[in-house]
């Protein structure tokens, strides 16, 4: 059985938690860092979230959603006491890695995650799929029916194939301009 190897530099690790307890784990871990005086070994605790616009039934709602449910990121120097503080935090089930070895995350990977967390990049969650029958509820094509030809969650748009002039014509619309029939 390999023992955890320790380092002397700051690295990011992913810890696994019970799903739904990520914020509580982050809060508890920050308190434990203070209580045990390991601020010089554990620096950042992050629950990765991103802003999402959900469009359901033609209604737009904005919410922050966890990017990796069940995981919390921790920037720390791997020492015995730092491991102990993190591992013994309630609802922490362990570090991500091999059986007995926590593996630090690649810095480039962490940079991308943190950029998504801090940025105002908005992703759209659209509850429509290709071939769904829809009615256009807003805009110049209001009250026309068609079927979804394409869903672009990054831009929050849908292409609807509308029967016009004896053939199906693609019309690009905002996702909140259509409603499933």
C-alpha positions as CSV (number, residue, x, y, z in Angstrom):
1,X,0.0,0.0,0.0
2,X,1.6,3.3,-1.1
3,X,1.6,6.1,1.3
4,X,0.5,9.6,0.3
5,X,3.5,11.6,-1.0
6,X,3.8,15.2,0.2
7,X,5.0,18.3,-1.5
8,X,6.3,21.7,-0.5
9,X,4.4,23.8,-3.1
10,X,0.9,25.0,-3.5
11,X,-1.2,22.7,-5.6
12,X,-4.9,22.2,-6.3
13,X,-6.7,19.0,-5.2
14,X,-10.3,17.8,-5.8
15,X,-12.0,16.4,-2.7
16,X,-15.1,14.2,-3.0
17,X,-18.1,15.1,-0.8
18,X,-21.6,13.8,-0.4
19,X,-23.6,15.3,-3.2
20,X,-25.6,18.4,-2.1
21,X,-23.1,19.1,0.8
22,X,-20.5,21.0,-1.3
23,X,-21.2,24.4,0.2
24,X,-21.4,23.0,3.7
25,X,-18.1,21.2,3.3
26,X,-16.5,24.4,1.9
27,X,-17.8,26.4,4.9
28,X,-16.8,23.8,7.4
29,X,-13.3,23.5,5.9
30,X,-12.7,27.2,5.9
31,X,-13.7,27.2,9.7
32,X,-11.4,24.3,10.4
33,X,-8.5,26.0,8.6
34,X,-9.0,29.0,11.0
35,X,-9.5,26.8,14.1
36,X,-6.4,24.6,13.4
37,X,-4.3,27.5,12.3
38,X,-3.3,26.0,8.9
39,X,-3.8,29.2,6.8
40,X,-0.2,28.8,5.7
41,X,-0.9,25.4,4.2
42,X,-4.5,25.6,3.0
43,X,-5.2,28.7,0.9
44,X,-8.4,28.4,-1.2
45,X,-11.5,26.3,-1.0
46,X,-13.8,26.6,-4.1
47,X,-17.1,25.1,-5.0
48,X,-17.1,25.5,-8.9
49,X,-20.3,27.0,-10.1
50,X,-21.4,28.7,-13.3
51,X,-24.3,30.9,-14.3
52,X,-27.0,29.2,-16.3
53,X,-30.1,30.4,-17.9
54,X,-32.8,27.8,-17.9
55,X,-35.6,28.0,-20.4
56,X,-38.6,25.8,-19.5
57,X,-42.0,26.3,-20.9
58,X,-41.0,29.5,-22.6
59,X,-39.9,31.1,-19.3
60,X,-36.3,32.2,-18.6
61,X,-34.8,31.8,-15.1
62,X,-31.2,32.5,-14.1
63,X,-29.4,30.4,-11.5
64,X,-25.9,29.3,-10.4
65,X,-25.3,25.6,-10.9
66,X,-22.5,23.5,-9.5
67,X,-20.2,22.6,-12.3
68,X,-19.0,19.4,-10.6
69,X,-21.6,18.2,-8.1
70,X,-20.0,16.2,-5.3
71,X,-16.6,17.9,-5.6
72,X,-14.8,20.8,-3.9
73,X,-11.4,22.2,-5.0
74,X,-8.8,22.9,-2.4
75,X,-5.5,24.8,-3.0
76,X,-3.0,23.6,-0.4
77,X,0.5,22.4,0.4
78,X,0.4,18.7,1.0
79,X,1.5,18.2,4.7
80,X,0.3,15.8,7.3
81,X,-1.7,18.4,9.2
82,X,-3.2,19.9,6.0
83,X,-4.3,16.4,4.9
84,X,-5.8,15.7,8.3
85,X,-7.8,18.9,8.4
86,X,-9.3,18.3,5.0
87,X,-9.8,14.5,5.4
88,X,-11.6,14.8,8.7
89,X,-14.0,17.6,7.6
90,X,-17.6,16.3,8.0
91,X,-19.1,15.0,4.7
92,X,-15.7,14.7,3.0
93,X,-15.4,11.2,1.6
94,X,-11.8,11.5,0.3
95,X,-9.4,13.0,-2.2
96,X,-9.6,12.3,-5.9
97,X,-6.8,10.1,-7.1
98,X,-5.7,6.5,-7.0
99,X,-6.6,4.2,-4.1
100,X,-4.2,5.7,-1.5
101,X,-2.7,8.6,-3.4
102,X,-4.4,12.0,-4.0
103,X,-3.4,13.4,-7.3
104,X,-3.0,17.1,-7.8
105,X,-4.9,18.7,-10.6
106,X,-3.2,20.1,-13.6
107,X,-2.7,23.9,-13.2
108,X,-4.1,24.6,-16.8
109,X,-7.2,22.6,-15.9
110,X,-7.7,24.5,-12.7
111,X,-7.2,27.9,-14.5
112,X,-10.0,27.0,-16.9
113,X,-12.4,26.0,-14.1
114,X,-11.6,29.1,-12.1
115,X,-12.1,31.3,-15.2
116,X,-15.6,29.7,-15.7
117,X,-16.4,30.2,-12.0
118,X,-15.4,33.9,-11.9
119,X,-16.5,34.8,-15.3
120,X,-20.0,35.9,-16.3
121,X,-20.1,33.3,-19.1
122,X,-23.7,32.3,-19.1
123,X,-24.7,28.9,-20.3
124,X,-28.3,28.1,-21.4
125,X,-30.2,25.0,-20.4
126,X,-32.9,24.6,-22.9
127,X,-35.5,21.9,-22.4
128,X,-36.1,21.3,-26.1
129,X,-34.7,18.6,-28.4
130,X,-34.4,18.2,-32.1
131,X,-37.8,17.2,-33.7
132,X,-39.9,18.6,-30.8
133,X,-43.1,20.2,-32.0
134,X,-43.2,23.9,-30.9
135,X,-45.3,27.0,-31.3
136,X,-43.6,30.3,-31.7
137,X,-44.9,32.6,-29.0
138,X,-43.1,35.9,-29.8
139,X,-41.8,37.8,-32.7
140,X,-42.8,38.1,-36.4
141,X,-43.6,34.4,-36.7
142,X,-45.8,34.4,-33.6
143,X,-48.5,31.6,-33.6
144,X,-46.8,29.5,-36.3
145,X,-46.0,25.9,-35.5
146,X,-43.0,24.0,-36.4
147,X,-40.4,21.5,-35.2
148,X,-37.0,22.1,-33.7
149,X,-34.2,21.5,-36.1
150,X,-31.3,22.5,-34.0
151,X,-30.6,23.6,-30.3
152,X,-27.6,25.9,-29.5
153,X,-27.3,26.0,-25.7
154,X,-24.2,28.2,-25.8
155,X,-26.1,31.0,-27.6
156,X,-29.5,30.3,-26.2
157,X,-31.0,29.9,-29.7
158,X,-33.1,27.3,-31.5
159,X,-33.6,26.7,-35.2
160,X,-37.3,25.9,-35.9
161,X,-38.4,24.5,-39.2
162,X,-41.5,26.3,-40.1
163,X,-43.7,25.3,-43.0
164,X,-43.7,28.3,-45.4
165,X,-44.1,28.6,-49.1
166,X,-44.7,24.8,-49.5
167,X,-41.5,23.8,-47.7
168,X,-39.8,23.8,-44.3
169,X,-37.9,27.0,-43.7
170,X,-35.4,27.3,-40.9
171,X,-36.0,30.2,-38.5
172,X,-33.5,31.1,-35.8
173,X,-35.1,32.2,-32.6
174,X,-34.3,32.9,-29.0
175,X,-35.2,29.8,-26.9
176,X,-37.8,31.8,-24.9
177,X,-39.6,32.7,-28.1
178,X,-40.9,29.1,-28.5
179,X,-42.9,26.7,-26.4
180,X,-43.3,23.0,-26.7
181,X,-46.7,22.0,-28.0
